[in-house]
Every structure is written in C-alpha cells, then in structure tokens.
Amino acid sequence: MRKLLLLTTVILVGLVFIARLFYLQVYGGYEYDIFEDTAIKKEFTYPKRGYVYDRNGKLLVANQPSYDVMVIPREVEPMTPEDLTEFCNLLKITKEEYNKKLERAKNYSPRLPSPFVPQLSKSDYAVLQEKMRKYAGFYIQKRSLRSYQTTIGANVLGDIGEVNRSIIEKQPYYKLGDLIGKQGVEQSYEEILRGTKGIKFIQKDRFNKSIGPFKEGRFDTLPVPGKDITITIDSDLQAYGELLMQHKRGGIVAIEPNSGEILAMVTGPSYNPNILVGRNRSKNYTKLHYDSIAKPLFDRGLLAQYPPGSPFKVINALIGLQEGVVDEHDTFSCRMGYYYGSRRLTGCHHHRSPVDMNMGIAQSCNAYFVNVYRRIIDKYKDAGDGMNIWANHAKSFGLGDFLNNDLSVGRPGRIPNGDYYDRAYGDNRWGSTYNVSNAIGQGEVEATPIQLANMAAAIGNRGYYYTPHIIKNIEGDTIPSNFTTPKYTSIDRKHFEPVIEGMFDVYNDGTAKSLRVEGIEICGKTGTAENFAIVNGKKTQLTDHSIFVAFAPKDNPKIAIAVFVENGYWGSRFAGRMASLMIEKYIKGSITRTDLENWILTHSLEDEYAKPISDEPFKINGETTLQVIDNYAIKLEDQETLKQ
Amino acid sequence: MLRENQRRFKFDWVTIILFLLLVGFGYVNILSASHDGEVTSYLNMTELYGKQLVFIGLTFVIIILILSLEAKFYERFSSIIYLAAILLLVGLFIFGKDVNGARSWYGIGSMTIQPSEFAKFATALAVAKYISDLQTNMKTLKDQIRVAAIIFIPALLILLQNDAGSTIVYTAFFFVFYREGLQQIYLIVALSLIVLAVISLKFGIIATTIVAAVALTIRYLVRKKKRASKLQYVLVLFLAIGYGYGVKAFYKHGLQIHQQNRISLWLRLEKDPAKLERMRKSEAYNLIQSEEAISSGGLTGKGFLQGTRTTGKFVPEQETDYIFSTVGEEWGFAGSSIVVFLFVFLIIRILYLAEAQKSQFSRVYGYGVASILFIHFTINIGMVMGLIPTVGIPLPFFSYGGSGLWGFTILLFIFVKLDSNKINEW
C-alpha cells in the first residue's frame, strides 16, 4: 500500500493538469482572433470614401478629414493632476466627463479601442498632436468625414455615422468608431463607397512598445480606395422639387421611363445634409429622429403607403381591355354614383353621362370603373379566381410588392388577391360587390409614390418598365443587370393607346385642364385619398391627400412622375400643380407657368398639419381655408444656396 | 570483459529517452521565449538560448562522468557529498551574490552557480544512505528526528537565503519516508494541516471547527476497537481550532507582503475591485499573462516561434519559471498534454525502477529522485496554470539555467547508474 501513495498522486496530478489545460485551452479557449490579441497592435488606414456625383456630373458629396481621439482603457496610466487638467483642457471636456467616458470605454472592452472624443477640429488636432505621446493609452485616429457640396437630397444621399455594437457583431469588418453609411445611397452603396481599410499588424512587447511587424507583415493589407458613384438624380430637378415641397408634407418621385433611372426623389419635410456632419451630428440626428410629428427622416416618396385613389383606375381600364370584358367604346351610365340594386356602392361627382373609357378616365368617373372592375372579377365563375387574375395583372406593373431596387428603404404596397378576401370573409362567401372600392384605388389597394411613378412609366412605355434605381455609374464597374432588363406587364401594347388618350384628355379637358404646359403633351391622372388618424383616441377623418401621377411627353416619354401631398385635399390642387411644374422644369429647364409656381410657393399646409395635434375641434376638406404665406424671401435665399 | 561491457550499457533507455525528449523540447521553448527577432546563430552567446545550448552540451559531459564512476562510489561518498553541499550553502552567506533579493548564487567570472540545485541530490543521497543503514528503523522517533535533521539543515539554509521556493522542495522527502515505514498518522496529520489551513483562510474559523468536528466524529465512530478517550478527541478539536487561528495570524503577520498577496490571489480572498485591479498590474500580472498565453494557444497552439505573447515577452520570467506558458501558447493543448504526459511517465518509470532495486540505498534514492521531480513538476506547472499559489521554482529539464539543468541531470543519472548496477547487488 505504501508503494502506491506517490504513484497515485502522480497520476492524479497529471490528470488534474490535463483537465486544467483542457479547460483553459479547449473548453474556455476562444477561437484565436488576432483582433482580440493584446500582443498585436492593429493600425488601420482608412481609404478615401468614394465621391457621389449627380447624373450631369455635378459633385454632390466629397470628403473632409476628421480626427478622433481613441482610447484603449487597459493601457491608460494614471496621470498626474496637472497632466489630467491639461489633457481635459485640450479635449475641451471636464474631469467628470473624462472619467465617465473612460468608464464607458472600459465597459465596452478594456483592450479594444473606443472613440474617446470624436471629430476634433483642425486647430484642436494641431495642438493635441504635439502632446499625444504623454498620454499612454490614447491616440489620434484620422478618418474622413463627408463634405456635402449641396444643401439638398438629404434623403437621397443619406449620411455616415459611427457603427453601433449590433453592426459590429454582425459584420466583423467594422470596429468601434468606424463609420458606416446610414440611409440613402451611403447605405445602399456602402461597400462600394467605403472601399476596404488597410491594416498593419504590429507585434508589441509588454511595455506596449512596438517591436516590429507581425510575421514580417504577411497579413498586412493596403487600403483599397472607395469607388466614386454617379447617381441618376438630376440635382436641379431635385432642388426644385424640394423647393416646391416646402411647407408641405409628401413625396415626389420622378423616373426616366426608358431607363428606370430616378430623376428626383423628394420628401418633405427634409433637412440640410450638412447638419449630420461633425460634432453636432448626434445632437441633430436625435432631433430629427424624435420628431414624431413631421418625421423628417421618413422618406415619403418611398415609404408613404396609401390607397392611391383615382390614378389606379387606369390599371383597371387596362385590365378590362386585356381581359376583353370591355372595349374603349362601351359606355356606362353614371347617376352620381354606382348603384347595386337600390344601394349606392360608390358616389361620383357631377359630369356627363353615359361615359365611355376616354371620358371615364378624363372625368375620373367612379361608376364607370366599378362597372369595369365587376366585369373583370365576374368573368370568372369563382370570384377568387377573378380576383387572382386581376391581382396578377396589377402586380405586373410593379405594384403590391417590393421593387427590389437599390434604395435603402421601401414598402411593398398592397394588391389584394382572392386569398385575401377568403381570409376576411371565408371561402366563396364574397363577390365583386364586396370590394368595389378597389376599382377606384381605394379600399384594400395601397401603393407608395415610387410605385405609382413606376406605374406611370410602364404606361408611358406602353407595357414595360425598368426597375426604378438610383445608380447610374460605378467607377470601373457595371451596374446590376436587373436594372437594365425591361420587365413586361401582362397587358398587350395595343391596349395602352386608348388609356393614354384618356390620360391625355385629363389635361385637355378633364380634371387637370388648368395645369396644361404650353408645348408639352402631358398625360396624367389626379387622385384623392381619404385618410384617418387617431386623434385623442378616436379615429378621425383628416383632409384628403392630394395625389397626381403623370408622364410626358405622350410619345417617347422622358419623365414619369408621382406626387403625393399629405392633406392637400384634391389631386390637382397641390400634387397636380407640382407635377406640371416638375415636368416643365425637367423638359424645358425653365418655368413658364409661373402662376402655378407662385401659387405653390405661397400656399402652406402647416396649419392643416397642426390641426390633429392642436387638441381643438377642427374642420376638414371643403370647410377649410388655405394658409397663404409670403414665401419669396425663403425662395430666393434657397436658390442662392442652390447655385453655390 | 564481455559481461563488463554489457553491464556498462545496461542503462534504462526508457528513462534516458524521456530525459532527452524533455531537454530537447525544453530547449525549443527557451529558444522561443528568449529570441529577439531573427535567430542568426544558435550558439549566439549573448542570447539565453545560445547559453542553454552550451549548458546542454556540458550536461552530456556530466552524464558520461556520472555513468563511468563505480555505482558503489555514490553510496560510499554520500556523506561527503552531502557535507560538501552544506558547506557550499553555508559559504553563500560569506561569498554569495544577491540576485532578485535571494542570496543563492556564487559568481565566478560572468558565470553564476546556484548551490541549492546541487543540494537536492546530495540530500537525496544522504537520506538514502541513512535510511538504508541496517540499524535505522523509520518507525522509531529517534530515527525520524535524525532523518528529518538531514533535510532540515539544507532546507533551513536555503530559507535563510530567502529562497522559499527551493525550501518547499524538501517536503518531497515526506513521500520517501512514508514509503520506508513512517507511520500513517503523519500522513493524516499532514493532509489535515493542509486542508485546515486552506479552510481557515478561505472560509474562516467556524468552517474549520465544523470540518474538524465532523472528521473527528467520523474517525471516532469508525475506530470502534482502538479508539482513544473522548477527552483526547476534544483536545484534538481544540488544537485544530487553535491551529486555524494560528494559520490566520501567520498569514496576516508572519508572511511577507508578496507571499500574502500570492495566497490571497490563489484563494481569491481579495474582494475589493479597486485593489484587484491594482493587483492585476502587479502581483497578479505574471499569473494573468501566463494564463492568457496558455489559453490563447487553443487546441494546437500558434506554432514554433509564432506565439504573439511569447514574442512580445508578455510573460515575465518566461524562459525560467514560466517556461510552460510558452509550451501552452505555441504548442497548444496537444503539446502541453504531451509534456505533462512525459513528466508523469518519467516519474512513474523511476518509481517502477526504484521498486525493482535490490539494494535499499538504490530504492530510497530512486524514490527521492521521483519525489523531487514530482514536487517540481506539480508546483511549477500548477503555478503557471493558476492552480497553486505562485512559488518560484523551475520546471526540471525545461527551465533556462545551467545549475538547475545540471542539478537535475546529476540527480537523475546517479539513479540511472545505480539502476544499471542492480545485477551486482547480490
């Protein structure tokens, strides 16, 4: 027995050691990550971020240098009170802030760098750089910030900001303090614009002194500069759209039909992109972010999903023709609405009767389109089948689903199909009379302005569209083929002519007669959408939205446009005027309809927007009076800055 | 003549191969731990790995010398060797040279010699000699005291030179004494003292009282026949409690600050985060760096000369006491386990050979060799991995240093020689 004591002890100790080694190296041992290795210093070289140009080669976004003070908390050594005071003074922070910032950085990671004071001014940097050696654990990281050459297009261009921790977890390329595109093309073309940062790995010793490149620099990489991009935006048109949108909320999307290129993408209210650069960025961003009433960060051109109203009627006309349930000469009577038995399913305004297709579109007759719509659905024995056929036609115009384009945000809209109503009412327990609102773009149909603009482009092209996109050219690269292949609608080319004639007559002698522009054949369609909001816990109707969809010229259109103005009351009142002006601006380069321009610039909807939050009873639509403002000062000032 | 030749080469090659593997792998790791940039010449005498290579070369001269002497020489001259070692230790007080606060070195020109490394095999020889004497009976108190004196003299001298680590090594002989007949009660008492000390420091006197009371009650109930009086059990309980207080008092007032801190870190007694943060940068720095280096090695390690912490010299003393952290970082779990296995295998091999000896002197000496290697192996690797409080002793055959390498080589190869001679022992 005595022989066994040492023997068993030796074996036991051996097993304990193996277990401990297993615990340290295999079980608790993390996957080796050089970025976590404190013995290796990582020096990043940030490449130039790509520039952004507009379609005419005008520079919109460039760069400016910026200097961040970074900290590695573990390497910070206690400073003498004098040093600390001096350091705080140089950084323009208090000692309390110093301690708080250091604590926060330590909480993130004691061994990884965190930004300590971001974006120093150039003069602060010059002074600080001399003394940086004195402060162990701190260093200056040079980065490049955006420098906007324009005051417009904040929603189009987007901005760059520091990555947050959830991004770092998902994309290990980014380290704390790195900048990433947020919103707009900065976000959707992040990887192209950003390039790839260069890394130098440097072996350190325990005194934190560099002792040479790690493995002879085998893993070091050179920075790859970001590529410049040209976007499809016409900055003059964009600026003009933003000018028109002042004091209104809404969106404008203009597309070049024969390419799908987005010419303008306006949202109102907007902001000057320059306020999101530099040390005030976070303060300004917070302000924009928490403005839950005007929602300046909500890109209405892309996200405002509403029943499109009358512009959708032309789709029903096209489907009717394609399905052969109606031809352009068929007429229906309209007695101020559509009657099912003795029940009026939908109202209409005053116009001549009976109505053929041309007049139906030009006069936006509700009864005409309910008739067409019911014939489409009722052509099939099962209403569900009819509904599905109808929905597929509508969807072939890019409605009811995401457009799959290169914008950072979007909404799918909605085109209901048979299943949708089966779920709502039960299988076969409904018919076309249940949802006639779809005939006139109300009810369950919803679309965003960009979808409507694309729809206009598809009509203008007589049956096809290119996915609306914002990239025109990438330096030394091609744009995705998805954007250069036409998408065909399910409607034959021949059916478009009568519909387009109808849309042309909207301008000739229809609902947009007063918006004609000399020398340009515009085809359009007005729209008005009822809308509701919850005010003090009660569903309350607000003034209707003003919607307008158009393309011009009639043959070989150069521009297709959708304008949406919140609470603008009726289609031609705000949206129609703005559409005409945008079209004239783009095609002629100057404005002859200065009467329209003056009207838009001197009429504000701010009063209208204040109503639901005023806590007072308010009136809507016809019972309201429009706010008139003197806008010339602002207009001139803005045009001055635009010229710069 | 033929038989003579056969005998001469009848060494235990398993032991020799294990020795060569350990020395060789040790050198590889010293090279990693001590190289600065490019390795231009392996014999670069300004670098530690160059010197170590020379030490290893001289080791073979020593081995040949040891193996060529008559086996009987070591038994016959054991007393003289022991006395010489004691004299060398005493001489340190007059001629010695201070290194890191310990007066344990002789300086000869640019060379330094650490006599405590040689005192180990000398003591092992003396212990073997004394125990193997026909008149010695380890069960008698008289012989126990005498044999204890043999190890206390060098241990005390070394402690006085402020080298507490090397002193602890002499506890190794407890295994030898136990094998040779020391009563079981010593083992029980020794284990109890260690356990109670840890419990007193970590959980306090109340826990000590409870554990001691429970243990004594169990012993009382189990030993129905030969049990002592209840009064004696109560007396032992009070002794245990008094011992607990004694340990706490010794911890607070008897230990030097750095020793106190090491124990505090090991038992995680310090709870104040500010103080812990300070300790991370001072007392705990070595340990944290060493553990992180080992952990970062993962399953297969970063590869020879590829350890980032080793290259950056993050672990202080890495080529000497902390050499195992290099193994951990560069060779990973696989390499470290092999080293642990080699040591365990070597010690078991020596134990096996020792038990097969026909002369008691050879057996006791072999046991001494195994015990000394075992204590070094346990304390050093345990410390580097944070299982044992920091104690500065080298890892045999691995750590940088001539005295250490030679001391262990002599220790081991005297046994190899004795073992080769067992045929003549009739």
Chai-1 contact restraints between the chains, C-beta under 6 A:
chainA,res_idxA,chainB,res_idxB,connection_type,confidence,min_distance_angstrom,max_distance_angstrom,comment,restraint_id
A,R2,B,R179,contact,1.0,0.0,6.0,A-B,restraint_1
A,L5,B,Y178,contact,1.0,0.0,6.0,A-B,restraint_2
A,L6,B,F175,contact,1.0,0.0,6.0,A-B,restraint_3
A,L7,B,L351,contact,1.0,0.0,6.0,A-B,restraint_4
A,V10,B,V344,contact,1.0,0.0,6.0,A-B,restraint_5
A,V10,B,I347,contact,1.0,0.0,6.0,A-B,restraint_6
A,V10,B,F374,contact,1.0,0.0,6.0,A-B,restraint_7
A,V13,B,T378,contact,1.0,0.0,6.0,A-B,restraint_8
A,G14,B,V340,contact,1.0,0.0,6.0,A-B,restraint_9
A,G14,B,V344,contact,1.0,0.0,6.0,A-B,restraint_10
A,F17,B,V340,contact,1.0,0.0,6.0,A-B,restraint_11
A,F17,B,I381,contact,1.0,0.0,6.0,A-B,restraint_12
A,I18,B,S337,contact,1.0,0.0,6.0,A-B,restraint_13
A,I18,B,V340,contact,1.0,0.0,6.0,A-B,restraint_14
A,R20,B,M385,contact,1.0,0.0,6.0,A-B,restraint_15
A,R20,B,L387,contact,1.0,0.0,6.0,A-B,restraint_16
A,L21,B,F333,contact,1.0,0.0,6.0,A-B,restraint_17
A,L21,B,S336,contact,1.0,0.0,6.0,A-B,restraint_18
A,L24,B,I294,contact,1.0,0.0,6.0,A-B,restraint_19
A,L24,B,S295,contact,1.0,0.0,6.0,A-B,restraint_20
A,Q25,B,G297,contact,1.0,0.0,6.0,A-B,restraint_21
A,Q25,B,G298,contact,1.0,0.0,6.0,A-B,restraint_22
A,Q25,B,F333,contact,1.0,0.0,6.0,A-B,restraint_23
A,V26,B,L299,contact,1.0,0.0,6.0,A-B,restraint_24
A,V26,B,F333,contact,1.0,0.0,6.0,A-B,restraint_25
A,G29,B,S295,contact,1.0,0.0,6.0,A-B,restraint_26
A,G29,B,G298,contact,1.0,0.0,6.0,A-B,restraint_27
A,Y32,B,G298,contact,1.0,0.0,6.0,A-B,restraint_28
A,D37,B,T308,contact,1.0,0.0,6.0,A-B,restraint_29
A,A39,B,T308,contact,1.0,0.0,6.0,A-B,restraint_30
A,A39,B,R309,contact,1.0,0.0,6.0,A-B,restraint_31
A,A39,B,G312,contact,1.0,0.0,6.0,A-B,restraint_32
A,A39,B,F314,contact,1.0,0.0,6.0,A-B,restraint_33
A,I40,B,T308,contact,1.0,0.0,6.0,A-B,restraint_34
A,Q203,B,T311,contact,1.0,0.0,6.0,A-B,restraint_35
A,Q203,B,G312,contact,1.0,0.0,6.0,A-B,restraint_36
A,K204,B,G312,contact,1.0,0.0,6.0,A-B,restraint_37
A,D205,B,G312,contact,1.0,0.0,6.0,A-B,restraint_38
A,D205,B,K313,contact,1.0,0.0,6.0,A-B,restraint_39
A,R206,B,K313,contact,1.0,0.0,6.0,A-B,restraint_40
A,R206,B,F314,contact,1.0,0.0,6.0,A-B,restraint_41
